[in-house]
């Protein structure tokens, strides 16, 4: 397992530029504070050991159901908020950056969007009356409301220049069907495919 997802002299600057371009390209509005949070999230997880857990059985990402259970069973508010934040962060990263890996799993990107958006929303409510809630609550509320939009933003940050196989096209169409992703629809149209539920129509 490589030690970094991306190598760059200034990883935060790289991600800030990439996220800003993706937001502008997709006409998505976001506060500076939320953009800063997402950029720091990407920079933090650019070291893969912060996302993946290595065990004797292999390397894996902790399932969202386990993170959710940890949040429910947490003995303190601090531990509960930490688990919810981790759940939201991991769901956003996987559904945005590594969405192609989900087509081999029992759950798909729409599940990650629902879980991640819900976690950020619950987190915002939990910290509402705390000191950190004044600073972070609005960020988590925006991430909760616009979770699918930020999945599209991270998808654009990570995507390669071109789709090269039929499997990639079908996967992109499946993501559009499940989530209504505007980015997925735009990419399909650039390939000459009009997204219509239930069929693949070429121009």
Backbone torsions as a table, in degrees:
resi	resn	phi	psi	omega
1	UNK	NA	123.1	-179.6
2	UNK	-65.5	153.1	-177.1
3	UNK	-79.4	-14.5	-179.1
4	UNK	-140.3	142.8	174.9
5	UNK	-76.1	-34.7	-179.3
6	UNK	-144.2	141.3	177.5
7	UNK	-110.0	127.2	-178.5
8	UNK	-158.0	145.8	-177.1
9	UNK	-59.8	-39.3	177.8
10	UNK	-133.3	91.5	-170.4
11	UNK	-65.7	-35.6	179.0
12	UNK	-66.1	-40.6	178.1
13	UNK	-64.5	-41.2	178.8
14	UNK	-59.1	-50.8	-177.2
15	UNK	-68.7	-34.8	178.4
16	UNK	-62.0	-46.7	178.9
17	UNK	-61.8	-43.0	-176.8
18	UNK	-67.6	-44.0	-180.0
19	UNK	-66.1	-42.4	179.8
20	UNK	-61.7	-44.0	178.1
21	UNK	-62.3	-42.2	-178.7
22	UNK	-65.6	-41.4	177.5
23	UNK	-61.1	-44.8	-179.7
24	UNK	-66.3	-42.5	-178.3
25	UNK	-62.9	-36.5	-176.8
26	UNK	-95.6	3.9	178.8
27	UNK	55.9	44.3	178.3
28	UNK	-106.5	127.5	178.1
29	UNK	-93.2	140.3	177.7
30	UNK	-152.4	147.7	178.8
31	UNK	-70.7	156.7	178.9
32	UNK	-59.9	-36.9	-178.9
33	UNK	-64.2	-40.7	-179.8
34	UNK	-70.4	-39.9	175.9
35	UNK	-60.1	-44.3	179.3
36	UNK	-60.1	-40.6	178.9
37	UNK	-63.2	-45.7	-178.5
38	UNK	-65.6	-40.8	178.4
39	UNK	-62.2	-45.0	178.5
40	UNK	-65.3	-34.7	177.2
41	UNK	-61.6	-47.0	179.1
42	UNK	-63.9	-41.6	179.6
43	UNK	-65.1	-40.6	179.8
44	UNK	-61.9	-45.6	-176.3
45	UNK	-86.8	5.8	174.1
46	UNK	-67.0	-18.3	169.6
47	UNK	-92.7	111.5	-168.1
48	UNK	-64.2	-25.1	179.9
49	UNK	-66.7	-15.1	177.4
50	UNK	-81.5	-15.4	177.9
51	UNK	-104.1	-43.2	-174.6
52	UNK	-96.4	146.0	176.4
53	UNK	-109.2	128.0	179.8
54	UNK	-97.9	128.6	177.7
55	UNK	-132.6	177.8	177.2
56	UNK	-64.5	-23.9	-179.1
57	UNK	-88.9	-2.3	179.3
58	UNK	129.6	-171.7	-178.8
59	UNK	-106.5	131.6	-176.8
60	UNK	-151.5	165.5	172.2
61	UNK	-97.3	132.2	-179.9
62	UNK	-57.4	126.7	-178.0
63	UNK	-59.0	147.6	179.5
64	UNK	-62.1	-33.1	179.6
65	UNK	-62.9	-35.6	177.8
66	UNK	-68.5	-42.5	178.0
67	UNK	-63.8	-38.7	178.2
68	UNK	-65.4	-41.9	178.4
69	UNK	-63.9	-40.1	177.6
70	UNK	-61.1	-39.9	-180.0
71	UNK	-66.1	-42.2	-179.8
72	UNK	-65.5	-36.5	-174.0
73	UNK	-96.8	3.6	-176.5
74	UNK	-61.1	133.6	-178.0
75	UNK	-78.3	-8.6	-179.5
76	UNK	-142.4	159.2	178.7
77	UNK	-63.1	-38.5	179.9
78	UNK	-60.5	-45.1	-179.9
79	UNK	-69.8	-34.3	178.1
80	UNK	-65.6	-45.4	179.2
81	UNK	-65.0	-36.5	179.0
82	UNK	-64.3	-41.2	180.0
83	UNK	-68.1	-40.8	178.8
84	UNK	-65.9	-38.9	177.6
85	UNK	-64.0	-44.9	178.6
86	UNK	-61.5	-40.9	179.5
87	UNK	-61.3	-49.1	179.8
88	UNK	-62.3	-43.7	-178.9
89	UNK	-63.3	-46.7	-178.3
90	UNK	-66.1	-42.4	179.7
91	UNK	-61.7	-41.5	179.2
92	UNK	-65.5	-44.5	-177.7
93	UNK	-65.8	-46.3	-177.6
94	UNK	-66.9	-46.3	-176.8
95	UNK	-71.0	-26.0	179.7
96	UNK	-90.9	-50.0	-173.9
97	UNK	-89.2	-38.0	-173.0
98	UNK	-117.1	33.5	-175.4
99	UNK	-61.6	-29.4	-179.7
100	UNK	-62.4	-27.7	-179.5
101	UNK	-70.6	-18.6	-175.5
102	UNK	-76.0	-17.3	-178.7
103	UNK	-72.3	-3.0	175.9
104	UNK	-105.4	7.5	-175.3
105	UNK	-115.1	167.8	-179.4
106	UNK	-72.1	-26.0	178.8
107	UNK	-110.1	158.2	-176.5
108	UNK	-124.3	-172.4	-171.6
109	UNK	-61.3	-32.3	-179.7
110	UNK	-63.8	-33.8	176.4
111	UNK	-64.8	-43.9	179.6
112	UNK	-65.1	-37.7	178.2
113	UNK	-64.2	-44.1	-179.8
114	UNK	-65.1	-45.3	-178.6
115	UNK	-67.1	-45.4	-178.5
116	UNK	-66.8	-44.7	178.3
117	UNK	-62.9	-40.4	177.8
118	UNK	-64.8	-39.8	180.0
119	UNK	-64.2	-45.5	178.9
120	UNK	-64.1	-39.4	179.2
121	UNK	-64.7	-44.4	178.1
122	UNK	-63.5	-41.0	179.7
123	UNK	-61.5	-43.1	179.3
124	UNK	-59.6	-38.9	178.9
125	UNK	-69.3	-39.9	-177.8
126	UNK	-63.5	-38.4	-174.6
127	UNK	-97.3	7.7	-173.8
128	UNK	-53.9	-41.2	-174.7
129	UNK	-96.5	5.4	-179.2
130	UNK	-94.6	168.9	178.8
131	UNK	-62.6	-44.0	-179.6
132	UNK	-68.6	-24.5	-179.3
133	UNK	-62.8	-31.8	179.3
134	UNK	-67.1	-33.7	-177.9
135	UNK	-88.6	-38.8	-171.9
136	UNK	-102.9	-20.3	-175.5
137	UNK	-57.5	-43.8	-179.0
138	UNK	-66.5	-33.0	178.0
139	UNK	-64.8	-49.1	-178.1
140	UNK	-67.4	-33.2	176.2
141	UNK	-66.1	-41.5	179.0
142	UNK	-66.4	-41.4	177.4
143	UNK	-63.2	-36.4	178.9
144	UNK	-65.9	-46.8	-177.8
145	UNK	-68.2	-36.3	-173.3
146	UNK	-111.6	28.3	-174.5
147	UNK	-57.6	-47.8	-179.1
148	UNK	-62.5	-35.9	177.3
149	UNK	-63.1	-42.8	-179.5
150	UNK	-71.4	-27.8	171.9
151	UNK	-60.8	-43.6	177.3
152	UNK	-63.4	-40.7	179.5
153	UNK	-61.6	-47.9	-179.9
154	UNK	-67.6	-32.1	176.0
155	UNK	-61.8	-41.5	178.5
156	UNK	-68.0	-37.6	177.8
157	UNK	-59.5	-38.4	-172.9
158	UNK	-93.0	-17.8	-169.8
159	UNK	-67.6	150.4	175.4
160	UNK	-80.1	169.9	-173.6
161	UNK	-62.4	-38.7	-174.5
162	UNK	-142.4	149.6	168.9
163	UNK	-83.6	137.9	-171.7
164	UNK	-122.8	-1.0	-176.7
165	UNK	-140.9	158.4	176.5
166	UNK	-60.6	-37.5	179.4
167	UNK	-59.6	-41.2	178.7
168	UNK	-61.9	-41.3	-179.4
169	UNK	-64.9	-45.3	179.7
170	UNK	-64.1	-38.2	178.0
171	UNK	-64.4	-42.0	178.9
172	UNK	-62.4	-41.9	178.7
173	UNK	-64.4	-39.1	178.8
174	UNK	-63.7	-40.9	177.5
175	UNK	-62.0	-42.7	178.1
176	UNK	-62.1	-43.2	-179.9
177	UNK	-61.4	-39.9	-175.4
178	UNK	-77.4	-34.8	-169.8
179	UNK	-119.6	-15.0	-175.1
180	UNK	70.0	22.4	-176.6
181	UNK	-55.2	123.3	177.8
182	UNK	-67.7	-35.9	178.7
183	UNK	-63.7	-44.2	178.9
184	UNK	-61.8	-41.6	179.1
185	UNK	-63.3	-42.6	180.0
186	UNK	-64.1	-41.0	180.0
187	UNK	-66.3	-38.2	176.8
188	UNK	-62.5	-43.4	-179.7
189	UNK	-64.1	-36.2	177.5
190	UNK	-65.2	-24.0	177.2
191	UNK	-88.3	1.7	179.8
192	UNK	86.2	20.3	-177.7
193	UNK	-117.6	123.2	177.4
194	UNK	-90.6	117.2	-178.4
195	UNK	-70.8	112.2	177.2
196	UNK	-131.3	126.9	-175.0
197	UNK	-53.5	127.6	173.7
198	UNK	92.2	-14.2	-178.5
199	UNK	-141.1	159.5	170.4
200	UNK	-109.2	110.4	-178.4
201	UNK	-108.4	121.9	177.6
202	UNK	-94.5	150.5	-179.9
203	UNK	-74.8	NA	NA
